[in-house]
C-alpha cells in the first residue's frame, strides 16, 4: 500500500529500420535512411513511495542501448572538383537516442483539493547523427519544474481545477534537438546546429469536469 515498484525489459530487433541521418533537406525536414540491422534494448523502472498520507515520492528511469550494426556515412569532398567519400561504422548509436533518461518528483497534499509538486528530469547525451562522433552530439541536461494545482467540487459539476506550472525554474540553458552537416575541403568539416529551449516559463490552466 505504501510502495509500488514496476519494471519492464524490452528488446526490439529491426530489419531496415528508418532512422534520421542528422541532416535536413532543402525545406528543413529531417532526412531519413534505412539501415539493414539495428536494435533498441533497455530497462525501464518506476517506483512510488507513500512517505506519509500527504507526501508521495515518484522515481522513474530508463537505461537503453540503441545501436546500428553497420552504418555508412556519405560525405562530399569539394577539395578538388567533386568526389563522394564513404565512411563505414560498426555498432554505432542511433541518432537522438539517449542511453539514460531519469525523473523524480515529490508531491505534497496539505489538504483536499490542493496539490504541490516539484519535478526534475535528466536526459543523457545523444548524438546528432549515426556515427557516434563526440563532435556531433547534444550534451546531457537536467531541468526542474514546479506545479500548483487546486480543485473545487461544486454541487452541479464534478470538478473545477486550476493549475499553475513553472517550467525550468532554474533557467537552465540547454538544447534538446538540432542537426549536423559534414563535408570535406582538405579535411572533414562538421557544422552543428542546435535549437535552444525556453528558459523559465509559466503555464496557467483551468479544467472543467461535468
PyMOL CGO cylinders between C-alpha atoms (Angstrom):
from pymol import cmd
from pymol.cgo import CYLINDER

trace = [
    CYLINDER, 0.00, 0.00, 0.00, 2.96, 2.35, 0.55, 0.3, 1, 1, 1, 1, 1, 1,
    CYLINDER, 2.96, 2.35, 0.55, 5.44, 1.21, -2.11, 0.3, 1, 1, 1, 1, 1, 1,
    CYLINDER, 5.44, 1.21, -2.11, 4.87, 0.50, -5.81, 0.3, 1, 1, 1, 1, 1, 1,
    CYLINDER, 4.87, 0.50, -5.81, 7.67, -0.85, -7.98, 0.3, 1, 1, 1, 1, 1, 1,
    CYLINDER, 7.67, -0.85, -7.98, 7.27, -1.81, -11.62, 0.3, 1, 1, 1, 1, 1, 1,
    CYLINDER, 7.27, -1.81, -11.62, 9.76, -2.62, -14.34, 0.3, 1, 1, 1, 1, 1, 1,
    CYLINDER, 9.76, -2.62, -14.34, 9.98, -3.51, -17.99, 0.3, 1, 1, 1, 1, 1, 1,
    CYLINDER, 9.98, -3.51, -17.99, 12.67, -5.17, -20.07, 0.3, 1, 1, 1, 1, 1, 1,
    CYLINDER, 12.67, -5.17, -20.07, 12.45, -4.75, -23.82, 0.3, 1, 1, 1, 1, 1, 1,
    CYLINDER, 12.45, -4.75, -23.82, 14.36, -5.76, -26.93, 0.3, 1, 1, 1, 1, 1, 1,
    CYLINDER, 14.36, -5.76, -26.93, 13.34, -4.67, -30.42, 0.3, 1, 1, 1, 1, 1, 1,
    CYLINDER, 13.34, -4.67, -30.42, 15.22, -6.21, -33.33, 0.3, 1, 1, 1, 1, 1, 1,
    CYLINDER, 15.22, -6.21, -33.33, 14.80, -4.18, -36.53, 0.3, 1, 1, 1, 1, 1, 1,
    CYLINDER, 14.80, -4.18, -36.53, 15.26, -5.01, -40.17, 0.3, 1, 1, 1, 1, 1, 1,
    CYLINDER, 15.26, -5.01, -40.17, 15.50, -1.97, -42.46, 0.3, 1, 1, 1, 1, 1, 1,
    CYLINDER, 15.50, -1.97, -42.46, 14.63, 0.47, -39.67, 0.3, 1, 1, 1, 1, 1, 1,
    CYLINDER, 14.63, 0.47, -39.67, 14.06, 4.00, -40.97, 0.3, 1, 1, 1, 1, 1, 1,
    CYLINDER, 14.06, 4.00, -40.97, 16.30, 6.36, -38.98, 0.3, 1, 1, 1, 1, 1, 1,
    CYLINDER, 16.30, 6.36, -38.98, 17.17, 10.04, -39.24, 0.3, 1, 1, 1, 1, 1, 1,
    CYLINDER, 17.17, 10.04, -39.24, 20.64, 10.81, -40.57, 0.3, 1, 1, 1, 1, 1, 1,
    CYLINDER, 20.64, 10.81, -40.57, 21.01, 14.07, -38.65, 0.3, 1, 1, 1, 1, 1, 1,
    CYLINDER, 21.01, 14.07, -38.65, 20.77, 16.19, -41.80, 0.3, 1, 1, 1, 1, 1, 1,
    CYLINDER, 20.77, 16.19, -41.80, 17.96, 18.37, -43.14, 0.3, 1, 1, 1, 1, 1, 1,
    CYLINDER, 17.96, 18.37, -43.14, 16.74, 18.66, -46.70, 0.3, 1, 1, 1, 1, 1, 1,
    CYLINDER, 16.74, 18.66, -46.70, 16.29, 21.93, -48.62, 0.3, 1, 1, 1, 1, 1, 1,
    CYLINDER, 16.29, 21.93, -48.62, 12.93, 22.63, -46.94, 0.3, 1, 1, 1, 1, 1, 1,
    CYLINDER, 12.93, 22.63, -46.94, 14.12, 21.90, -43.39, 0.3, 1, 1, 1, 1, 1, 1,
    CYLINDER, 14.12, 21.90, -43.39, 12.73, 18.38, -42.93, 0.3, 1, 1, 1, 1, 1, 1,
    CYLINDER, 12.73, 18.38, -42.93, 14.74, 15.51, -41.47, 0.3, 1, 1, 1, 1, 1, 1,
    CYLINDER, 14.74, 15.51, -41.47, 16.48, 13.27, -43.97, 0.3, 1, 1, 1, 1, 1, 1,
    CYLINDER, 16.48, 13.27, -43.97, 15.94, 9.58, -43.22, 0.3, 1, 1, 1, 1, 1, 1,
    CYLINDER, 15.94, 9.58, -43.22, 17.60, 6.41, -44.40, 0.3, 1, 1, 1, 1, 1, 1,
    CYLINDER, 17.60, 6.41, -44.40, 17.04, 2.67, -43.98, 0.3, 1, 1, 1, 1, 1, 1,
    CYLINDER, 17.04, 2.67, -43.98, 19.62, 0.67, -42.04, 0.3, 1, 1, 1, 1, 1, 1,
    CYLINDER, 19.62, 0.67, -42.04, 19.78, -3.09, -42.59, 0.3, 1, 1, 1, 1, 1, 1,
    CYLINDER, 19.78, -3.09, -42.59, 20.14, -4.27, -38.98, 0.3, 1, 1, 1, 1, 1, 1,
    CYLINDER, 20.14, -4.27, -38.98, 19.62, -2.36, -35.76, 0.3, 1, 1, 1, 1, 1, 1,
    CYLINDER, 19.62, -2.36, -35.76, 18.09, -2.80, -32.33, 0.3, 1, 1, 1, 1, 1, 1,
    CYLINDER, 18.09, -2.80, -32.33, 16.76, -0.99, -29.27, 0.3, 1, 1, 1, 1, 1, 1,
    CYLINDER, 16.76, -0.99, -29.27, 17.06, -2.68, -25.87, 0.3, 1, 1, 1, 1, 1, 1,
    CYLINDER, 17.06, -2.68, -25.87, 16.66, -1.39, -22.37, 0.3, 1, 1, 1, 1, 1, 1,
    CYLINDER, 16.66, -1.39, -22.37, 15.37, -1.49, -18.83, 0.3, 1, 1, 1, 1, 1, 1,
    CYLINDER, 15.37, -1.49, -18.83, 12.59, 0.77, -17.52, 0.3, 1, 1, 1, 1, 1, 1,
    CYLINDER, 12.59, 0.77, -17.52, 11.89, 1.15, -13.79, 0.3, 1, 1, 1, 1, 1, 1,
    CYLINDER, 11.89, 1.15, -13.79, 9.19, 3.12, -11.97, 0.3, 1, 1, 1, 1, 1, 1,
    CYLINDER, 9.19, 3.12, -11.97, 8.75, 3.43, -8.21, 0.3, 1, 1, 1, 1, 1, 1,
    CYLINDER, 8.75, 3.43, -8.21, 6.35, 5.34, -5.96, 0.3, 1, 1, 1, 1, 1, 1,
    CYLINDER, 6.35, 5.34, -5.96, 6.74, 5.77, -2.21, 0.3, 1, 1, 1, 1, 1, 1,
    CYLINDER, 6.74, 5.77, -2.21, 3.96, 7.00, 0.03, 0.3, 1, 1, 1, 1, 1, 1,
    CYLINDER, 3.96, 7.00, 0.03, 6.11, 8.74, 2.64, 0.3, 1, 1, 1, 1, 1, 1,
    CYLINDER, 6.11, 8.74, 2.64, 3.06, 9.87, 4.58, 0.3, 1, 1, 1, 1, 1, 1,
    CYLINDER, 3.06, 9.87, 4.58, -0.62, 10.46, 3.97, 0.3, 1, 1, 1, 1, 1, 1,
    CYLINDER, -0.62, 10.46, 3.97, 0.27, 13.81, 2.46, 0.3, 1, 1, 1, 1, 1, 1,
    CYLINDER, 0.27, 13.81, 2.46, 3.65, 13.23, 0.81, 0.3, 1, 1, 1, 1, 1, 1,
    CYLINDER, 3.65, 13.23, 0.81, 4.45, 10.99, -2.16, 0.3, 1, 1, 1, 1, 1, 1,
    CYLINDER, 4.45, 10.99, -2.16, 7.79, 10.41, -3.92, 0.3, 1, 1, 1, 1, 1, 1,
    CYLINDER, 7.79, 10.41, -3.92, 7.93, 9.19, -7.54, 0.3, 1, 1, 1, 1, 1, 1,
    CYLINDER, 7.93, 9.19, -7.54, 11.03, 7.92, -9.36, 0.3, 1, 1, 1, 1, 1, 1,
    CYLINDER, 11.03, 7.92, -9.36, 11.46, 6.55, -12.85, 0.3, 1, 1, 1, 1, 1, 1,
    CYLINDER, 11.46, 6.55, -12.85, 14.34, 5.87, -15.19, 0.3, 1, 1, 1, 1, 1, 1,
    CYLINDER, 14.34, 5.87, -15.19, 15.32, 4.17, -18.41, 0.3, 1, 1, 1, 1, 1, 1,
    CYLINDER, 15.32, 4.17, -18.41, 18.70, 2.76, -19.40, 0.3, 1, 1, 1, 1, 1, 1,
    CYLINDER, 18.70, 2.76, -19.40, 18.95, 1.64, -23.02, 0.3, 1, 1, 1, 1, 1, 1,
    CYLINDER, 18.95, 1.64, -23.02, 21.25, 0.69, -25.86, 0.3, 1, 1, 1, 1, 1, 1,
    CYLINDER, 21.25, 0.69, -25.86, 20.16, 1.82, -29.32, 0.3, 1, 1, 1, 1, 1, 1,
    CYLINDER, 20.16, 1.82, -29.32, 22.53, 0.53, -31.97, 0.3, 1, 1, 1, 1, 1, 1,
    CYLINDER, 22.53, 0.53, -31.97, 23.05, 0.22, -35.72, 0.3, 1, 1, 1, 1, 1, 1,
    CYLINDER, 23.05, 0.22, -35.72, 25.19, -2.78, -36.60, 0.3, 1, 1, 1, 1, 1, 1,
    CYLINDER, 25.19, -2.78, -36.60, 26.54, -1.34, -39.85, 0.3, 1, 1, 1, 1, 1, 1,
    CYLINDER, 26.54, -1.34, -39.85, 26.20, 2.29, -40.96, 0.3, 1, 1, 1, 1, 1, 1,
    CYLINDER, 26.20, 2.29, -40.96, 27.70, 4.03, -44.00, 0.3, 1, 1, 1, 1, 1, 1,
    CYLINDER, 27.70, 4.03, -44.00, 28.20, 7.79, -43.85, 0.3, 1, 1, 1, 1, 1, 1,
    CYLINDER, 28.20, 7.79, -43.85, 28.32, 9.62, -47.18, 0.3, 1, 1, 1, 1, 1, 1,
    CYLINDER, 28.32, 9.62, -47.18, 30.39, 12.82, -47.38, 0.3, 1, 1, 1, 1, 1, 1,
    CYLINDER, 30.39, 12.82, -47.38, 31.04, 15.14, -50.31, 0.3, 1, 1, 1, 1, 1, 1,
    CYLINDER, 31.04, 15.14, -50.31, 34.63, 16.18, -50.99, 0.3, 1, 1, 1, 1, 1, 1,
    CYLINDER, 34.63, 16.18, -50.99, 34.95, 19.62, -52.58, 0.3, 1, 1, 1, 1, 1, 1,
    CYLINDER, 34.95, 19.62, -52.58, 38.76, 19.81, -52.30, 0.3, 1, 1, 1, 1, 1, 1,
    CYLINDER, 38.76, 19.81, -52.30, 39.40, 19.20, -55.99, 0.3, 1, 1, 1, 1, 1, 1,
    CYLINDER, 39.40, 19.20, -55.99, 36.24, 19.08, -58.03, 0.3, 1, 1, 1, 1, 1, 1,
    CYLINDER, 36.24, 19.08, -58.03, 33.54, 16.87, -56.55, 0.3, 1, 1, 1, 1, 1, 1,
    CYLINDER, 33.54, 16.87, -56.55, 34.04, 13.43, -55.01, 0.3, 1, 1, 1, 1, 1, 1,
    CYLINDER, 34.04, 13.43, -55.01, 31.97, 11.14, -52.80, 0.3, 1, 1, 1, 1, 1, 1,
    CYLINDER, 31.97, 11.14, -52.80, 33.60, 9.63, -49.72, 0.3, 1, 1, 1, 1, 1, 1,
    CYLINDER, 33.60, 9.63, -49.72, 32.00, 6.78, -47.77, 0.3, 1, 1, 1, 1, 1, 1,
    CYLINDER, 32.00, 6.78, -47.77, 32.89, 6.01, -44.14, 0.3, 1, 1, 1, 1, 1, 1,
    CYLINDER, 32.89, 6.01, -44.14, 31.72, 2.76, -42.61, 0.3, 1, 1, 1, 1, 1, 1,
    CYLINDER, 31.72, 2.76, -42.61, 30.89, 2.45, -38.89, 0.3, 1, 1, 1, 1, 1, 1,
    CYLINDER, 30.89, 2.45, -38.89, 30.14, -0.64, -36.80, 0.3, 1, 1, 1, 1, 1, 1,
    CYLINDER, 30.14, -0.64, -36.80, 27.81, -0.83, -33.80, 0.3, 1, 1, 1, 1, 1, 1,
    CYLINDER, 27.81, -0.83, -33.80, 27.10, 2.89, -33.61, 0.3, 1, 1, 1, 1, 1, 1,
    CYLINDER, 27.10, 2.89, -33.61, 24.43, 4.74, -31.61, 0.3, 1, 1, 1, 1, 1, 1,
    CYLINDER, 24.43, 4.74, -31.61, 21.16, 5.65, -33.31, 0.3, 1, 1, 1, 1, 1, 1,
    CYLINDER, 21.16, 5.65, -33.31, 20.78, 9.42, -33.60, 0.3, 1, 1, 1, 1, 1, 1,
    CYLINDER, 20.78, 9.42, -33.60, 18.68, 11.22, -30.99, 0.3, 1, 1, 1, 1, 1, 1,
    CYLINDER, 18.68, 11.22, -30.99, 18.56, 8.17, -28.71, 0.3, 1, 1, 1, 1, 1, 1,
    CYLINDER, 18.56, 8.17, -28.71, 19.96, 8.94, -25.24, 0.3, 1, 1, 1, 1, 1, 1,
    CYLINDER, 19.96, 8.94, -25.24, 21.07, 5.94, -23.22, 0.3, 1, 1, 1, 1, 1, 1,
    CYLINDER, 21.07, 5.94, -23.22, 19.84, 7.41, -19.93, 0.3, 1, 1, 1, 1, 1, 1,
    CYLINDER, 19.84, 7.41, -19.93, 16.58, 9.17, -19.04, 0.3, 1, 1, 1, 1, 1, 1,
    CYLINDER, 16.58, 9.17, -19.04, 15.50, 9.70, -15.43, 0.3, 1, 1, 1, 1, 1, 1,
    CYLINDER, 15.50, 9.70, -15.43, 12.95, 11.73, -13.49, 0.3, 1, 1, 1, 1, 1, 1,
    CYLINDER, 12.95, 11.73, -13.49, 11.96, 12.29, -9.89, 0.3, 1, 1, 1, 1, 1, 1,
    CYLINDER, 11.96, 12.29, -9.89, 9.07, 14.16, -8.33, 0.3, 1, 1, 1, 1, 1, 1,
    CYLINDER, 9.07, 14.16, -8.33, 7.69, 14.81, -4.88, 0.3, 1, 1, 1, 1, 1, 1,
    CYLINDER, 7.69, 14.81, -4.88, 4.02, 15.65, -4.27, 0.3, 1, 1, 1, 1, 1, 1,
    CYLINDER, 4.02, 15.65, -4.27, 2.52, 17.29, -1.21, 0.3, 1, 1, 1, 1, 1, 1,
    CYLINDER, 2.52, 17.29, -1.21, -1.23, 17.39, -0.50, 0.3, 1, 1, 1, 1, 1, 1,
    CYLINDER, -1.23, 17.39, -0.50, -1.71, 19.59, 2.60, 0.3, 1, 1, 1, 1, 1, 1,
    CYLINDER, -1.71, 19.59, 2.60, -5.50, 19.26, 2.33, 0.3, 1, 1, 1, 1, 1, 1,
    CYLINDER, -5.50, 19.26, 2.33, -8.14, 18.01, -0.08, 0.3, 1, 1, 1, 1, 1, 1,
    CYLINDER, -8.14, 18.01, -0.08, -8.03, 19.76, -3.43, 0.3, 1, 1, 1, 1, 1, 1,
    CYLINDER, -8.03, 19.76, -3.43, -4.52, 21.25, -3.16, 0.3, 1, 1, 1, 1, 1, 1,
    CYLINDER, -4.52, 21.25, -3.16, -1.54, 19.52, -4.74, 0.3, 1, 1, 1, 1, 1, 1,
    CYLINDER, -1.54, 19.52, -4.74, 2.02, 20.86, -4.81, 0.3, 1, 1, 1, 1, 1, 1,
    CYLINDER, 2.02, 20.86, -4.81, 4.67, 19.13, -6.92, 0.3, 1, 1, 1, 1, 1, 1,
    CYLINDER, 4.67, 19.13, -6.92, 8.33, 19.61, -7.77, 0.3, 1, 1, 1, 1, 1, 1,
    CYLINDER, 8.33, 19.61, -7.77, 9.82, 17.51, -10.56, 0.3, 1, 1, 1, 1, 1, 1,
    CYLINDER, 9.82, 17.51, -10.56, 13.30, 17.14, -12.02, 0.3, 1, 1, 1, 1, 1, 1,
    CYLINDER, 13.30, 17.14, -12.02, 14.17, 15.41, -15.28, 0.3, 1, 1, 1, 1, 1, 1,
    CYLINDER, 14.17, 15.41, -15.28, 17.53, 14.29, -16.67, 0.3, 1, 1, 1, 1, 1, 1,
    CYLINDER, 17.53, 14.29, -16.67, 18.26, 13.38, -20.29, 0.3, 1, 1, 1, 1, 1, 1,
    CYLINDER, 18.26, 13.38, -20.29, 21.69, 11.96, -21.12, 0.3, 1, 1, 1, 1, 1, 1,
    CYLINDER, 21.69, 11.96, -21.12, 23.84, 12.95, -24.05, 0.3, 1, 1, 1, 1, 1, 1,
    CYLINDER, 23.84, 12.95, -24.05, 22.68, 11.96, -27.53, 0.3, 1, 1, 1, 1, 1, 1,
    CYLINDER, 22.68, 11.96, -27.53, 24.22, 12.12, -30.96, 0.3, 1, 1, 1, 1, 1, 1,
    CYLINDER, 24.22, 12.12, -30.96, 23.09, 14.31, -33.85, 0.3, 1, 1, 1, 1, 1, 1,
    CYLINDER, 23.09, 14.31, -33.85, 23.85, 11.61, -36.41, 0.3, 1, 1, 1, 1, 1, 1,
    CYLINDER, 23.85, 11.61, -36.41, 24.57, 7.87, -36.55, 0.3, 1, 1, 1, 1, 1, 1,
    CYLINDER, 24.57, 7.87, -36.55, 28.38, 7.96, -36.33, 0.3, 1, 1, 1, 1, 1, 1,
    CYLINDER, 28.38, 7.96, -36.33, 28.75, 8.18, -32.50, 0.3, 1, 1, 1, 1, 1, 1,
    CYLINDER, 28.75, 8.18, -32.50, 31.13, 11.09, -33.13, 0.3, 1, 1, 1, 1, 1, 1,
    CYLINDER, 31.13, 11.09, -33.13, 31.66, 13.08, -29.91, 0.3, 1, 1, 1, 1, 1, 1,
    CYLINDER, 31.66, 13.08, -29.91, 31.93, 16.27, -32.01, 0.3, 1, 1, 1, 1, 1, 1,
    CYLINDER, 31.93, 16.27, -32.01, 28.34, 15.78, -33.19, 0.3, 1, 1, 1, 1, 1, 1,
    CYLINDER, 28.34, 15.78, -33.19, 26.28, 15.43, -30.05, 0.3, 1, 1, 1, 1, 1, 1,
    CYLINDER, 26.28, 15.43, -30.05, 23.81, 17.15, -27.76, 0.3, 1, 1, 1, 1, 1, 1,
    CYLINDER, 23.81, 17.15, -27.76, 25.06, 17.43, -24.20, 0.3, 1, 1, 1, 1, 1, 1,
    CYLINDER, 25.06, 17.43, -24.20, 23.01, 15.88, -21.40, 0.3, 1, 1, 1, 1, 1, 1,
    CYLINDER, 23.01, 15.88, -21.40, 20.78, 18.26, -19.46, 0.3, 1, 1, 1, 1, 1, 1,
    CYLINDER, 20.78, 18.26, -19.46, 18.63, 18.46, -16.35, 0.3, 1, 1, 1, 1, 1, 1,
    CYLINDER, 18.63, 18.46, -16.35, 15.63, 20.69, -15.67, 0.3, 1, 1, 1, 1, 1, 1,
    CYLINDER, 15.63, 20.69, -15.67, 13.38, 21.33, -12.68, 0.3, 1, 1, 1, 1, 1, 1,
    CYLINDER, 13.38, 21.33, -12.68, 9.66, 22.16, -12.87, 0.3, 1, 1, 1, 1, 1, 1,
    CYLINDER, 9.66, 22.16, -12.87, 7.08, 23.02, -10.22, 0.3, 1, 1, 1, 1, 1, 1,
    CYLINDER, 7.08, 23.02, -10.22, 3.27, 22.82, -10.22, 0.3, 1, 1, 1, 1, 1, 1,
    CYLINDER, 3.27, 22.82, -10.22, 0.45, 24.05, -8.02, 0.3, 1, 1, 1, 1, 1, 1,
    CYLINDER, 0.45, 24.05, -8.02, -2.98, 22.51, -8.57, 0.3, 1, 1, 1, 1, 1, 1,
    CYLINDER, -2.98, 22.51, -8.57, -6.16, 23.42, -6.72, 0.3, 1, 1, 1, 1, 1, 1,
    CYLINDER, -6.16, 23.42, -6.72, -9.54, 21.76, -7.22, 0.3, 1, 1, 1, 1, 1, 1,
    CYLINDER, -9.54, 21.76, -7.22, -13.01, 22.61, -6.01, 0.3, 1, 1, 1, 1, 1, 1,
    CYLINDER, -13.01, 22.61, -6.01, -16.11, 20.41, -6.21, 0.3, 1, 1, 1, 1, 1, 1,
    CYLINDER, -16.11, 20.41, -6.21, -19.28, 22.46, -6.76, 0.3, 1, 1, 1, 1, 1, 1,
    CYLINDER, -19.28, 22.46, -6.76, -22.68, 20.80, -6.47, 0.3, 1, 1, 1, 1, 1, 1,
    CYLINDER, -22.68, 20.80, -6.47, -23.63, 20.95, -10.15, 0.3, 1, 1, 1, 1, 1, 1,
    CYLINDER, -23.63, 20.95, -10.15, -20.22, 19.96, -11.50, 0.3, 1, 1, 1, 1, 1, 1,
    CYLINDER, -20.22, 19.96, -11.50, -17.78, 17.14, -10.88, 0.3, 1, 1, 1, 1, 1, 1,
    CYLINDER, -17.78, 17.14, -10.88, -14.72, 19.35, -10.52, 0.3, 1, 1, 1, 1, 1, 1,
    CYLINDER, -14.72, 19.35, -10.52, -13.11, 22.68, -11.34, 0.3, 1, 1, 1, 1, 1, 1,
    CYLINDER, -13.11, 22.68, -11.34, -9.31, 22.66, -11.17, 0.3, 1, 1, 1, 1, 1, 1,
    CYLINDER, -9.31, 22.66, -11.17, -6.80, 25.49, -11.50, 0.3, 1, 1, 1, 1, 1, 1,
    CYLINDER, -6.80, 25.49, -11.50, -3.17, 24.81, -12.42, 0.3, 1, 1, 1, 1, 1, 1,
    CYLINDER, -3.17, 24.81, -12.42, -0.01, 26.90, -12.38, 0.3, 1, 1, 1, 1, 1, 1,
    CYLINDER, -0.01, 26.90, -12.38, 3.03, 25.25, -13.94, 0.3, 1, 1, 1, 1, 1, 1,
    CYLINDER, 3.03, 25.25, -13.94, 6.51, 26.79, -13.76, 0.3, 1, 1, 1, 1, 1, 1,
    CYLINDER, 6.51, 26.79, -13.76, 8.86, 25.13, -16.22, 0.3, 1, 1, 1, 1, 1, 1,
    CYLINDER, 8.86, 25.13, -16.22, 12.65, 25.21, -15.98, 0.3, 1, 1, 1, 1, 1, 1,
    CYLINDER, 12.65, 25.21, -15.98, 12.56, 27.22, -12.76, 0.3, 1, 1, 1, 1, 1, 1,
    CYLINDER, 12.56, 27.22, -12.76, 16.37, 27.49, -12.57, 0.3, 1, 1, 1, 1, 1, 1,
    CYLINDER, 16.37, 27.49, -12.57, 16.54, 28.91, -16.10, 0.3, 1, 1, 1, 1, 1, 1,
    CYLINDER, 16.54, 28.91, -16.10, 18.82, 26.15, -17.37, 0.3, 1, 1, 1, 1, 1, 1,
    CYLINDER, 18.82, 26.15, -17.37, 20.30, 26.85, -20.81, 0.3, 1, 1, 1, 1, 1, 1,
    CYLINDER, 20.30, 26.85, -20.81, 20.04, 23.68, -22.87, 0.3, 1, 1, 1, 1, 1, 1,
    CYLINDER, 20.04, 23.68, -22.87, 19.18, 22.19, -26.24, 0.3, 1, 1, 1, 1, 1, 1,
    CYLINDER, 19.18, 22.19, -26.24, 17.12, 19.07, -26.85, 0.3, 1, 1, 1, 1, 1, 1,
    CYLINDER, 17.12, 19.07, -26.85, 17.30, 18.95, -30.65, 0.3, 1, 1, 1, 1, 1, 1,
    CYLINDER, 17.30, 18.95, -30.65, 19.39, 20.01, -33.61, 0.3, 1, 1, 1, 1, 1, 1,
    CYLINDER, 19.39, 20.01, -33.61, 21.04, 18.81, -36.80, 0.3, 1, 1, 1, 1, 1, 1,
    CYLINDER, 21.04, 18.81, -36.80, 24.50, 18.39, -38.29, 0.3, 1, 1, 1, 1, 1, 1,
    CYLINDER, 24.50, 18.39, -38.29, 26.18, 18.58, -41.68, 0.3, 1, 1, 1, 1, 1, 1,
    CYLINDER, 26.18, 18.58, -41.68, 29.68, 17.43, -42.62, 0.3, 1, 1, 1, 1, 1, 1,
    CYLINDER, 29.68, 17.43, -42.62, 31.74, 17.81, -45.79, 0.3, 1, 1, 1, 1, 1, 1,
    CYLINDER, 31.74, 17.81, -45.79, 35.38, 17.74, -46.89, 0.3, 1, 1, 1, 1, 1, 1,
    CYLINDER, 35.38, 17.74, -46.89, 37.56, 20.63, -48.05, 0.3, 1, 1, 1, 1, 1, 1,
    CYLINDER, 37.56, 20.63, -48.05, 41.06, 19.32, -47.48, 0.3, 1, 1, 1, 1, 1, 1,
    CYLINDER, 41.06, 19.32, -47.48, 39.81, 17.97, -44.15, 0.3, 1, 1, 1, 1, 1, 1,
    CYLINDER, 39.81, 17.97, -44.15, 36.46, 16.94, -42.72, 0.3, 1, 1, 1, 1, 1, 1,
    CYLINDER, 36.46, 16.94, -42.72, 34.44, 19.97, -41.60, 0.3, 1, 1, 1, 1, 1, 1,
    CYLINDER, 34.44, 19.97, -41.60, 31.41, 19.48, -39.35, 0.3, 1, 1, 1, 1, 1, 1,
    CYLINDER, 31.41, 19.48, -39.35, 28.76, 22.12, -38.76, 0.3, 1, 1, 1, 1, 1, 1,
    CYLINDER, 28.76, 22.12, -38.76, 26.36, 21.56, -35.84, 0.3, 1, 1, 1, 1, 1, 1,
    CYLINDER, 26.36, 21.56, -35.84, 23.15, 23.50, -35.34, 0.3, 1, 1, 1, 1, 1, 1,
    CYLINDER, 23.15, 23.50, -35.34, 21.15, 23.47, -32.09, 0.3, 1, 1, 1, 1, 1, 1,
    CYLINDER, 21.15, 23.47, -32.09, 17.63, 24.51, -31.15, 0.3, 1, 1, 1, 1, 1, 1,
    CYLINDER, 17.63, 24.51, -31.15, 17.77, 26.33, -27.79, 0.3, 1, 1, 1, 1, 1, 1,
    CYLINDER, 17.77, 26.33, -27.79, 14.92, 25.58, -25.43, 0.3, 1, 1, 1, 1, 1, 1,
    CYLINDER, 14.92, 25.58, -25.43, 12.93, 28.07, -23.37, 0.3, 1, 1, 1, 1, 1, 1,
    CYLINDER, 12.93, 28.07, -23.37, 14.26, 29.39, -20.09, 0.3, 1, 1, 1, 1, 1, 1,
    CYLINDER, 14.26, 29.39, -20.09, 11.90, 29.83, -17.15, 0.3, 1, 1, 1, 1, 1, 1,
    CYLINDER, 11.90, 29.83, -17.15, 8.31, 29.93, -18.41, 0.3, 1, 1, 1, 1, 1, 1,
    CYLINDER, 8.31, 29.93, -18.41, 4.82, 29.63, -16.96, 0.3, 1, 1, 1, 1, 1, 1,
    CYLINDER, 4.82, 29.63, -16.96, 1.58, 27.95, -17.94, 0.3, 1, 1, 1, 1, 1, 1,
    CYLINDER, 1.58, 27.95, -17.94, -1.80, 28.69, -16.33, 0.3, 1, 1, 1, 1, 1, 1,
    CYLINDER, -1.80, 28.69, -16.33, -4.79, 26.46, -16.96, 0.3, 1, 1, 1, 1, 1, 1,
    CYLINDER, -4.79, 26.46, -16.96, -8.29, 25.69, -15.82, 0.3, 1, 1, 1, 1, 1, 1,
    CYLINDER, -8.29, 25.69, -15.82, -10.14, 22.38, -16.26, 0.3, 1, 1, 1, 1, 1, 1,
    CYLINDER, -10.14, 22.38, -16.26, -13.91, 21.94, -16.01, 0.3, 1, 1, 1, 1, 1, 1,
    CYLINDER, -13.91, 21.94, -16.01, -15.43, 18.48, -15.48, 0.3, 1, 1, 1, 1, 1, 1,
    CYLINDER, -15.43, 18.48, -15.48, -19.18, 17.94, -15.75, 0.3, 1, 1, 1, 1, 1, 1,
]
cmd.load_cgo(trace, "trace")
